[in-house]
């Protein structure tokens, strides 16, 4: 190797924060999507959430064949494909005029984010040196990308809100352009470790079943899978419900972007400091993140039900949204860090697949429940009821997780670490 020449792994590590900032999620999109679908396309809020519920169902059904695809063509080509398919989903959202079109758009979106959910994390992790600092190094790089994304998302949200008033299609066109830029950055990555022979569907299903069986023998992984899935499902459903509450409060469209821009900046700062959060709270980190979020959902519903003066109601609701966004940034990086700790490359792929599968199930169930509630009550009441259910479930899970998750390596049972290293 030539002295000073950058290896493909070093290039991946250098490019990854930029890629994460541009491609982690759709910019210019979510701030105005709910408004676009309900106001421009005339689709009901309940149908929007019903289509949202189909998204994780599609992710669940597509997960195995797409994981096989990733193993066959590699992570780099998979990411190029995923970002292009993401662009197709944006076009389909623009064309949606009824529930069926919206479901088809969610199908393509599920393809894109299934691939991205597996390939992105593993591309970075496989590019890092295998030493004792690998986990913290991963968190810092991934967290930097998250942080940059939230800053960009903040600016994009402000622009999207005002451009929506000019022409509601403009923000979606900008989102499409970002998808193409993301595909171009994906093209610059170098391919990391790839299986010599891609597995067939039967072989993969067999291995996935085996992975689930062994993972549920690990108390740490078992509770991380269940907890992470439930909480990620809640965060996914809140994307639509938050917009519904603002619409319920008759907040002008152009201010949606300003509100979510400020919230995005807060989330970016929190994401950048996720490692400090972990070092401060250790095995209580997930409790610190989850409990305030679930309770904030309850308080949003109660605040609106009390019919307080408009300015006071809006102020309290935004403060509660701030709590949710402070949590959102660090959670996605920390849950992946905890799942990847003490693992090998082959096991990380299976853990990612199992986690994405369980998260899809949880999000689908929560979204279906929310869609059912929205047909009878408003968005604030729906958020309150879901918050009550999730608070109870999360408290029970956190009690079971105590002294099992977020410990130092020497604090785990020897069998836990040996199992993960062997697999």
C-alpha positions as CSV (number, residue, x, y, z in Angstrom):
1,X,0.0,0.0,0.0
2,X,1.4,3.4,-0.9
3,X,2.2,5.7,2.0
4,X,-0.4,8.4,2.4
5,X,-2.9,6.6,0.1
6,X,-6.4,6.5,1.5
7,X,-7.8,3.0,2.0
8,X,-11.4,2.3,1.1
9,X,-12.2,1.9,4.8
10,X,-10.7,5.3,5.6
11,X,-12.7,6.8,2.7
12,X,-15.9,5.3,4.0
13,X,-15.3,6.7,7.5
14,X,-14.5,10.1,6.0
15,X,-17.6,10.2,3.8
16,X,-20.1,8.6,6.2
17,X,-21.0,11.7,8.3
18,X,-21.7,13.7,5.1
19,X,-23.7,10.8,3.7
20,X,-25.7,10.4,7.0
21,X,-26.4,14.1,7.0
22,X,-27.9,14.0,3.5
23,X,-29.4,10.6,3.3
24,X,-30.5,9.4,6.8
25,X,-34.0,10.5,6.1
26,X,-35.9,12.6,3.6
27,X,-35.2,16.3,3.8
28,X,-37.9,18.9,2.9
29,X,-40.4,16.0,3.2
30,X,-42.0,15.2,6.6
31,X,-42.7,18.8,7.6
32,X,-45.2,19.3,4.9
33,X,-46.2,15.7,3.9
34,X,-49.2,15.5,6.2
35,X,-50.4,18.9,5.1
36,X,-49.8,17.9,1.4
37,X,-51.8,14.7,1.7
38,X,-54.7,16.1,3.7
39,X,-55.0,19.5,2.1
40,X,-53.8,19.1,-1.5
41,X,-54.7,15.5,-2.1
42,X,-57.8,15.4,0.2
43,X,-56.8,12.1,2.0
44,X,-58.1,11.8,5.5
45,X,-55.7,11.8,8.5
46,X,-56.9,8.3,9.5
47,X,-56.0,7.0,6.0
48,X,-52.6,8.7,6.2
49,X,-51.9,6.8,9.4
50,X,-53.3,3.6,7.9
51,X,-50.9,3.9,5.0
52,X,-48.2,4.6,7.6
53,X,-49.1,1.3,9.3
54,X,-48.6,-0.5,6.0
55,X,-45.0,0.8,5.7
56,X,-43.7,-1.4,8.6
57,X,-45.7,-4.3,7.3
58,X,-43.9,-4.0,3.9
59,X,-40.6,-3.7,5.7
60,X,-41.3,-6.9,7.6
61,X,-42.3,-8.8,4.4
62,X,-39.4,-7.5,2.4
63,X,-36.7,-7.7,5.0
64,X,-35.5,-11.3,4.2
65,X,-35.3,-11.0,0.4
66,X,-33.7,-7.5,0.7
67,X,-31.1,-8.8,3.2
68,X,-30.3,-11.6,0.7
69,X,-30.0,-8.9,-2.0
70,X,-27.5,-6.9,0.2
71,X,-25.4,-10.1,0.7
72,X,-25.5,-10.8,-3.0
73,X,-24.6,-7.3,-4.5
74,X,-22.8,-5.7,-1.5
75,X,-23.6,-2.8,0.8
76,X,-22.3,-0.1,-1.6
77,X,-24.5,-1.1,-4.6
78,X,-27.4,-1.7,-2.2
79,X,-27.2,1.9,-0.9
80,X,-27.1,3.3,-4.4
81,X,-30.2,1.3,-5.3
82,X,-31.9,2.2,-2.1
83,X,-31.5,6.0,-2.5
84,X,-32.8,5.8,-6.1
85,X,-35.8,3.8,-4.9
86,X,-36.3,6.5,-2.3
87,X,-36.6,9.0,-5.1
88,X,-39.3,6.9,-6.7
89,X,-41.2,6.8,-3.5
90,X,-41.2,10.6,-3.4
91,X,-42.6,10.8,-6.9
92,X,-45.3,8.3,-5.9
93,X,-46.2,10.5,-2.9
94,X,-46.6,13.5,-5.2
95,X,-48.9,11.4,-7.4
96,X,-51.0,10.0,-4.6
97,X,-54.7,10.9,-4.9
98,X,-56.2,8.1,-2.7
99,X,-55.3,5.5,-0.1
100,X,-54.2,2.9,-2.7
101,X,-51.6,5.2,-4.3
102,X,-50.3,6.1,-0.9
103,X,-49.9,2.4,0.0
104,X,-47.9,1.9,-3.2
105,X,-45.7,4.8,-2.3
106,X,-45.1,3.3,1.2
107,X,-44.1,0.0,-0.5
108,X,-41.3,1.7,-2.3
109,X,-40.3,3.6,0.7
110,X,-40.1,0.4,2.7
111,X,-37.7,-1.1,0.1
112,X,-35.4,1.9,0.4
113,X,-35.3,2.1,4.2
114,X,-35.1,-1.7,4.7
115,X,-31.9,-1.7,2.7
116,X,-30.6,1.5,4.3
117,X,-31.4,0.2,7.8
118,X,-29.1,-2.8,7.3
119,X,-26.4,-1.6,5.0
120,X,-25.6,1.9,6.4
121,X,-24.7,0.9,9.9
122,X,-22.8,-2.2,8.9
123,X,-20.9,-0.3,6.2
124,X,-19.5,2.1,8.8
125,X,-18.9,-0.6,11.5
126,X,-17.1,-2.9,9.1
127,X,-14.9,0.1,8.0
128,X,-13.6,0.8,11.6
129,X,-10.5,-0.8,13.1
130,X,-11.3,-3.8,15.3
131,X,-10.2,-2.6,18.7
132,X,-11.7,-1.8,22.1
133,X,-12.6,1.7,21.0
134,X,-14.7,0.5,18.0
135,X,-18.1,1.0,19.8
136,X,-17.3,4.6,21.0
137,X,-15.7,5.5,17.6
138,X,-18.8,4.2,15.8
139,X,-21.1,6.3,18.1
140,X,-19.0,9.5,17.5
141,X,-19.0,9.2,13.8
142,X,-22.6,8.1,13.5
143,X,-23.6,10.7,16.0
144,X,-21.8,13.4,14.0
145,X,-23.8,12.4,10.9
146,X,-27.0,12.5,12.9
147,X,-26.2,15.9,14.3
148,X,-25.4,17.3,10.8
149,X,-28.6,15.8,9.5
150,X,-30.7,17.5,12.2
151,X,-29.1,20.9,11.4
152,X,-29.8,20.4,7.7
153,X,-33.3,19.2,8.4
154,X,-33.9,22.3,10.5
155,X,-33.0,24.6,7.6
156,X,-34.9,22.4,5.1
157,X,-38.0,22.5,7.4
158,X,-38.1,26.3,7.4
159,X,-37.6,26.5,3.7
160,X,-40.2,23.7,3.1
161,X,-42.8,25.5,5.2
162,X,-42.6,28.8,3.3
163,X,-42.2,27.1,-0.1
164,X,-45.4,25.0,0.6
165,X,-47.4,28.2,0.7
166,X,-45.9,29.3,-2.7
167,X,-46.4,25.8,-4.3
168,X,-47.0,22.6,-2.2
169,X,-45.1,20.5,-4.8
170,X,-41.8,22.4,-4.5
171,X,-40.6,20.9,-1.2
172,X,-41.2,17.4,-2.6
173,X,-39.2,18.2,-5.7
174,X,-36.3,19.3,-3.6
175,X,-36.6,16.1,-1.6
176,X,-36.4,14.1,-4.8
177,X,-33.2,16.0,-5.8
178,X,-31.6,15.2,-2.4
179,X,-32.3,11.5,-3.0
180,X,-30.3,11.7,-6.2
181,X,-27.5,13.4,-4.4
182,X,-27.5,10.7,-1.8
183,X,-27.2,8.0,-4.5
184,X,-24.2,9.9,-5.9
185,X,-22.5,9.9,-2.5
186,X,-23.3,6.2,-2.1
187,X,-21.4,5.6,-5.4
188,X,-18.3,7.1,-3.8
189,X,-18.1,4.4,-1.0
190,X,-15.8,1.5,-1.2
191,X,-17.2,-2.0,-0.7
192,X,-16.6,-3.7,2.6
193,X,-16.5,-7.3,3.6
194,X,-18.9,-9.4,1.5
195,X,-20.0,-13.0,1.8
196,X,-18.3,-15.2,-0.9
197,X,-21.6,-16.9,-1.7
198,X,-25.0,-15.3,-1.3
199,X,-27.5,-17.4,0.7
200,X,-30.8,-18.6,-0.6
201,X,-34.1,-17.8,1.0
202,X,-34.5,-21.1,2.8
203,X,-31.0,-20.9,4.2
204,X,-31.5,-17.3,5.2
205,X,-34.8,-18.1,7.0
206,X,-33.2,-21.0,8.8
207,X,-30.3,-18.8,10.0
208,X,-32.7,-16.0,11.0
209,X,-34.7,-18.4,13.1
210,X,-31.4,-19.6,14.7
211,X,-30.3,-16.0,15.3
212,X,-33.6,-15.2,17.0
213,X,-33.4,-18.3,19.1
214,X,-29.8,-17.6,20.3
215,X,-30.5,-13.9,20.7
216,X,-33.4,-14.6,23.0
217,X,-31.0,-16.7,25.1
218,X,-29.1,-13.4,25.7
219,X,-31.0,-11.4,28.2
220,X,-29.3,-8.2,27.0
221,X,-30.2,-8.6,23.4
222,X,-33.7,-9.9,24.1
223,X,-34.7,-6.8,26.1
224,X,-32.9,-4.5,23.7
225,X,-34.8,-5.9,20.7
226,X,-38.2,-5.6,22.4
227,X,-37.6,-2.2,24.0
228,X,-35.9,-0.6,21.0
229,X,-38.7,-1.9,18.7
230,X,-41.5,-0.5,20.9
231,X,-39.9,2.9,21.4
232,X,-38.9,3.3,17.7
233,X,-42.5,2.4,16.8
234,X,-43.8,5.1,19.1
235,X,-41.3,7.7,17.6
236,X,-42.4,6.7,14.0
237,X,-46.1,7.1,14.8
238,X,-45.5,10.5,16.4
239,X,-44.2,12.0,13.1
240,X,-47.8,12.0,11.8
241,X,-49.6,12.7,15.1
242,X,-47.5,15.8,15.8
243,X,-48.5,17.3,12.5
244,X,-52.1,16.4,13.2
245,X,-52.0,18.2,16.6
246,X,-50.6,21.4,15.0
247,X,-53.3,21.2,12.3
248,X,-55.9,20.7,15.1
249,X,-54.6,23.9,16.7
250,X,-54.9,25.8,13.3
251,X,-51.2,26.7,13.2
252,X,-50.5,28.5,9.8
253,X,-48.7,26.2,7.3
254,X,-45.7,28.5,6.9
255,X,-44.9,28.2,10.6
256,X,-44.7,24.4,10.6
257,X,-41.2,24.7,9.1
258,X,-40.1,27.2,11.7
259,X,-41.4,25.0,14.6
260,X,-39.8,21.8,13.3
261,X,-36.6,23.6,12.3
262,X,-36.1,24.7,16.0
263,X,-37.0,21.2,17.1
264,X,-34.5,19.7,14.6
265,X,-31.7,21.9,15.9
266,X,-32.4,20.8,19.4
267,X,-32.4,17.1,18.3
268,X,-29.1,17.7,16.5
269,X,-27.4,19.1,19.6
270,X,-28.8,16.2,21.6
271,X,-27.5,13.7,19.0
272,X,-24.1,15.1,19.1
273,X,-23.9,14.6,22.8
274,X,-25.3,11.1,22.9
275,X,-22.0,9.7,24.1
276,X,-22.0,12.0,27.1
277,X,-25.6,10.9,27.9
278,X,-24.5,7.3,27.9
279,X,-21.4,8.0,30.1
280,X,-23.6,10.0,32.5
281,X,-26.5,7.5,32.9
282,X,-25.1,4.1,31.7
283,X,-27.7,1.4,32.2
284,X,-30.4,4.0,33.0
285,X,-29.9,5.8,29.6
286,X,-32.8,4.1,27.9
287,X,-35.1,4.9,30.8
288,X,-34.0,8.6,30.7
289,X,-34.9,8.7,27.0
290,X,-38.1,6.7,26.9
291,X,-40.2,7.6,30.0
292,X,-40.3,11.4,29.4
293,X,-41.3,10.8,25.8
294,X,-44.3,8.6,26.6
295,X,-45.4,10.9,29.4
296,X,-45.2,13.9,27.1
297,X,-47.7,12.3,24.8
298,X,-50.2,12.1,27.6
299,X,-49.6,15.7,28.6
300,X,-50.2,16.9,25.0
301,X,-53.7,15.4,25.0
302,X,-54.4,16.7,28.5
303,X,-53.2,20.2,27.6
304,X,-55.5,20.5,24.6
305,X,-58.4,18.9,26.5
306,X,-58.2,21.6,29.2
307,X,-59.0,24.3,26.6
308,X,-56.4,26.8,28.0
309,X,-55.8,30.1,26.2
310,X,-54.4,29.5,22.7
311,X,-50.9,30.9,23.2
312,X,-50.5,29.0,26.4
313,X,-51.7,25.8,24.8
314,X,-49.4,26.1,21.8
315,X,-46.4,27.0,24.1
316,X,-47.0,23.9,26.3
317,X,-47.4,21.6,23.3
318,X,-44.2,22.9,21.7
319,X,-42.3,22.4,25.0
320,X,-43.5,18.8,25.1
321,X,-42.4,18.4,21.5
322,X,-39.0,19.7,22.6
323,X,-38.7,16.8,25.0
324,X,-39.6,14.3,22.3
325,X,-37.0,15.7,19.9
326,X,-34.2,15.8,22.6
327,X,-34.8,12.1,23.0
328,X,-35.1,11.3,19.2
329,X,-31.5,12.3,18.3
330,X,-29.5,10.1,20.7
331,X,-31.9,7.1,20.7
332,X,-31.2,5.9,17.2
333,X,-27.5,5.9,17.6
334,X,-27.4,4.5,21.1
335,X,-29.8,1.5,20.4
336,X,-27.5,0.5,17.5
337,X,-24.5,0.9,19.6
338,X,-25.9,-1.3,22.4
339,X,-27.1,-4.0,19.9
340,X,-23.6,-4.0,18.1
341,X,-21.5,-4.3,21.3
342,X,-19.6,-7.5,21.7
343,X,-20.6,-8.8,18.3
344,X,-18.9,-10.2,15.2
345,X,-19.5,-9.0,11.6
346,X,-21.7,-12.0,10.7
347,X,-23.8,-11.6,13.8
348,X,-24.3,-7.9,13.3
349,X,-26.0,-8.5,10.0
350,X,-28.5,-10.9,11.7
351,X,-29.0,-8.6,14.7
352,X,-29.8,-5.7,12.3
353,X,-32.3,-7.9,10.4
354,X,-33.9,-9.1,13.6
355,X,-34.2,-5.6,15.0
356,X,-35.6,-4.1,11.8
357,X,-38.1,-7.0,11.7
358,X,-39.3,-6.5,15.3
359,X,-39.4,-2.7,14.9
360,X,-41.6,-3.1,11.8
361,X,-44.1,-5.2,13.7
362,X,-44.2,-2.8,16.7
363,X,-44.6,0.3,14.5
364,X,-47.3,-1.3,12.4
365,X,-49.3,-2.3,15.5
366,X,-49.0,1.2,17.0
367,X,-49.8,2.9,13.7
368,X,-52.9,0.7,13.2
369,X,-54.1,1.4,16.7
370,X,-53.6,5.2,16.1
371,X,-55.4,5.0,12.8
372,X,-58.3,3.2,14.5
373,X,-58.5,5.9,17.2
374,X,-58.3,8.8,14.7
375,X,-61.5,7.7,13.1
376,X,-63.3,8.5,16.4
377,X,-61.2,11.1,18.2
378,X,-58.8,13.9,17.3
379,X,-55.0,13.7,17.0
380,X,-54.3,15.0,20.5
381,X,-56.6,12.5,22.1
382,X,-55.0,9.7,20.0
383,X,-51.5,10.8,21.2
384,X,-52.7,10.8,24.8
385,X,-54.2,7.3,24.7
386,X,-51.1,5.8,23.0
387,X,-48.9,7.6,25.5
388,X,-50.8,5.9,28.4
389,X,-50.5,2.4,26.9
390,X,-46.8,2.9,26.0
391,X,-45.9,4.4,29.4
392,X,-47.2,1.2,31.1
393,X,-45.4,-1.1,28.7
394,X,-42.1,0.8,28.8
395,X,-42.1,1.0,32.6
396,X,-42.6,-2.8,32.8
397,X,-39.8,-3.4,30.3
398,X,-37.4,-1.0,32.0
399,X,-38.0,-2.8,35.3
400,X,-37.1,-6.1,33.7
401,X,-34.0,-4.6,31.9
402,X,-32.5,-3.2,35.1
403,X,-29.0,-4.8,35.7
404,X,-29.2,-6.5,32.3
405,X,-28.5,-3.7,29.7
406,X,-25.9,-0.9,29.5
407,X,-23.3,-2.5,31.7
408,X,-19.6,-2.6,31.4
409,X,-18.2,-5.8,29.8
410,X,-16.9,-7.1,33.1
411,X,-20.3,-6.6,34.7
412,X,-22.0,-9.1,32.3
413,X,-22.2,-12.8,32.9
414,X,-19.4,-14.6,31.2
415,X,-21.9,-16.7,29.1
416,X,-23.4,-13.5,27.6
417,X,-20.0,-12.2,26.2
418,X,-18.8,-15.7,25.2
419,X,-22.0,-16.3,23.3
420,X,-21.7,-13.1,21.3
421,X,-18.1,-13.6,20.5
422,X,-18.6,-17.2,19.4
423,X,-21.5,-16.4,17.2
